[in-house]
Amino acid sequence: MATAAATSASEPEAESKAGPKADGEEDEVKAARTRRKVLSRAVAAATYKTMGPGWDQQEEGVSESDGDEYAMASSAESSPGEYEWEYDEEEEKNQLEIERLEEQLSINVYDYNCHVDLIRLLRLEGELTKVRMARQKMSEIFPLTEELWLEWLHDEISMAQDGLDREHVYDLFEKAVKDYICPNIWLEYGQYSVGGIGQKGGLEKVRSVFERALSSVGLHMTKGLALWEAYREFESAIVEAARLEKVHSLFRRQLAIPLYDMEATFAEYEEWSEDPVPESVIQNYNKALQQLEKYKPYEEALLQAEAPRLSEYQAYIDFEMKIGDPARIQLIFERALVENCLVPDLWIRYSQYLDRQLKVKDLVLSVHNRAVRNCPWTVALWSRYLLAMERHGVDHQVISVTFEKALNAGFIQATDYVEIWQAYLDYLRRRVDFKQDSSKELEELRAAFTRALEYLKQEVEERFNESGDPSCVIMQNWARIEARLCNNMQKARELWDSIMTRGNAKYANMWLEYYNLERAHGDTQHCRKALHRAVQCTSDYPEHVCEVLLTMERTEGSLEDWDIAVQKTETRLARVNEQRMKAAEKEAALVQQEEEKAEQRKRARAEKKALKKKKKTRGPEKRGADEDDEKEWGDDEEEQPSKRRRVENSIPAAGETQNVEVAAGPAGKCATVDVEPPSKQKEKAASLKRDMPKVLHDSSKDSITVFVSNLPYSMQEPDVKLRPVFEACGEVVQIRPIFSNRGDFRGYCYVEFKEEKSALQALEMDRKSIEGRPMFVSPCVDKSKNPDFKVFRYSTSLEKHKLFISGLPFSCTKEELEEICKAHGTVKDLRLVTNRAGKPKGLAYVEYENESQASQAVMKMDGMTIKENVIKVAISNPPQRKVPEKPETRKAAGGPMLLPQTYGARGKGRTQLSLLPRALQRPSAAAPQAENGPAAAPAVASPAATEAPKMSNADFAKLFLKK
């Protein structure tokens, strides 16, 4: 370090020697610089082609100035023209890419990666002026990372020639240390300032930089040591009387702080000091060692983990918050943000701590400013920034400029713009003195409300194709301010008229809000007028609005007012009931039409089945004619899976007697198969049906029972195979598999536990693979008593931290996709969507730790190619599920009650139609004439009323054939 300091200290002498040149030499210097630029570009281009785009001069140990010297040395052997044929094509390609990036930035200046790529290409091409401008433009929008700042600083240091250039580099260092707390940048700053010690005030400048560096990152347990050592060695290299005391002071200050390698520092102090170490220093040193032991587990966790180490930093922050040292809390937040600068929740927590605890204006506003520059898409950070600026008395003009920046930040949804406008309008409202009839602040507030409404209508709705404020919340707030604070009910009424004309007149709650405002600040006449309009317009809850109108007239109105109100409410409710009845009849007609179509399909299948049976009984001599008839009746129709499964499962087991004869043909293959006659098959099926025990379900044990479905039909002894699977959740009392009449396993069963917590734990085994199929585990609920019950484990609303990926190759595994997604953040959960057989559907849901990581992943992964498949990535926002209406919503006043379509926990089954033939349905008794209005339609027969004797499939077929 002393050597470095001495070398840096000699820099001013070299600069003074190579300082101002004679006027006659200026043209020669310019020409030399031009030649050096061309040669450096040639060398850089050739190196780029050889090493690839990942090559960096700094990583190879070669500075930019060294590259210039190498280019000038190589010019003695060859001229730049010899290289042109090698790099002209690459240079032209780079220039086209530069133009494309510049055009892209002119469209979207907030494209971070575009800025980085442009700077890299300009630096590669040797466009030093353009590089400086591009970096300056990017630093105004985004805080730069440590790597970008060090690269910029190294370039500027290599080009610095005089005192003005040095001041420019100092300004860059000041900007760099404000973006992030980076020990390496502070160390570079200190070492560079040592080079200017020969200038006026140079010594004070160096000490000032080092002191600020120690106050900023001197507590850094792993990287703070380098700063302390650099400062001490600088002081040791200075020859002055007070240097010994200064070095003593630095040793003692350092030993009082818990840092790594403290023991080595203490030994060095003992060796350096001529006097024994004071007792007070030893006590502070021992105390710091004890603190170091407390911090070591957290530091070691950071060293062992991989970037970005968010969970480790959060645990470290929690520990520091308990101790309560503000300096250390601030440092650990800053360390965490260096690697997690795109995590809005971390910025929110940091700024919240500063707002509530430290409350230091410069520090608080600096952190808020950096937060919105790192995560400009997060509206919560902008809102907090505006509140902090107001809290610390920032000038109104500055707050207004900040708000304009927020509008241009590019939020990801329409509601974010409503939120930022609300925050700004609240601020403007707090500036107004409403005791005055009119003021500049009040006019500004009204103008801001007007502009907000125009902005949301023109800018937001055009961009998102939806309104961010469908309930007109901003307009409602404006109306309340005009009514309550400005006593301007006329303006408030105009605003509410606008609210109602924007599609809100059909909602009862909007009319009641207006009614309450009139009750508080208006008059009875306008209240009555509002309720009369509400009765005519409301479509969701007209009964409620009618009740409010009648209540008001009962307490305040005259007899005439009461009569008018009663007449209007009765007329309106009658019209509403009529509309509901028509809607119910239309829906009933659609249901009946669907049932008739389904009945026709069933009749066709029954006729086809009867023809097949007829063909079998007629014998092989008429097989050819029967085959023609079968084709005539549509033999191309696919066989139902359930029927196919029955055939497969009806093969007798080994050892079972079969009355089957196989005749060998010429090639040894089966020629004919003689099966039992249908009468014996029916007798056998009947005996099997009689022998199968009935599985009774006790509904009182639903809380300790789960329903398991989608199991393989070929599973032998399901109760034996499933018991060890579910015993992992708790003691299993009984497993009741369900079999068909033939004794075949039907793929589902009931699992009864001893305790309720075991059943709840078993629900987590949903979709576990059993013999190659995903097993469905659902709560045991009687669907007839709970028709609206559904089991769906995943959210169906907008989740900003979760991605929906489509277009995946079917061969893509969960591990492969997780490896791709890990590059953009911490993956909390990943789910590949499969069908009921466990086969992938090319879809996946990926849950990240926060919404910022998800948004970054969308930008990076959308359009990515995986195994020749181009995938699509979007924020998870599933379409609304169609929920069947409740019975009470279908029943009109005095109208029929329609049976709802209820689906099970897994959605629709193969059919939602009644399996009972119409010929067997018993007509219900005629409904009596309604007291008011037309008679009710006949009610649909209940299952109890239509119970019929059990019939076989053959009986059903005969019944259909008679029609």
Secondary structure, 3 states (H helix, E strand, C coil): CHHHHHHHHCHHHHHHHCCCCCHHHHHHHHHHHHHHHHHHHHHHHHHHHHHCCCCCCCCCCCCHHHHHHHHHHHCCCCCCHHHHHHHHHHHHHHHHHHHHHHHHHHHCCCCHHHHHHHHHHHHHHCCHHHHHHHHHHHHHHCCCCHHHHHHHHHHHHHHCCCHHHHHHHHHHHHHHHHHCCCHHHHHHHHHHHHCCCCCCCHHHHHHHHHHHHHHHHCCCCCCHHHHHHHHHHHHHHCCCCCHHHHHHHHHHHHHCCCCCCHHHHHHHHHHHCCCCCCHHHHHHHHHHHHHHHHHHHHHHHHHHCCCCCHHHHHHHHHHHHHHCCHHHHHHHHHHHHHHCCCCHHHHHHHHHHHHHHHCCHHHHHHHHHHHHHHCCCCHHHHHHHHHHHHHCCCCHHHHHHHHHHHHCCCCCCHHHHHHHHHHHHHHHHHHCCCCCCCCHHHHHHHHHHHHHHHHHHHHHHHHHCCCCCCCCHHHHHHHHHHHHHCCCHHHHHHHHHHHHHHHHCCCHHHHHHHHHHHHHHCCHHHHHHHHHHHHHHCCCCHHHHHHHHHHHHHHHCCHHHHHHHHHHHHHHHHHHHHHHHHHHHHHHHHHHHHHHHHHHHHHHHHHHHHHHHHHHHHCHHHHHHHHHHHHHCCCCCCCCHHHHHHHHHCCCCCCCCCCCEEEECCCCCEEEEECCCHHHHHHHHHHHHHHCCCCCCCHHHHHHEEEEECCCCCCCCHHHHHHHHHCCCCCEEEEEEEECCCCCEEEEEEEEECCHHHHHHHHHHCCEEECCEEEEEEECCCCCCCCCCCCCCCCCCCEEEEEEEECCCCCCCHHHHHHHHHCCCCEEEEEEEECCCCCEEEEEEEEECCHHHHHHHHHHHCCCEECCEECEEEEECCCCCCCCCCHHHHCCCCCCCCCCCCCECCECCCCCCCCCCHHHCCCCCCCCCCCCCCCCCCCCCCCCCCCCCCCCHHHHHHHHHHC
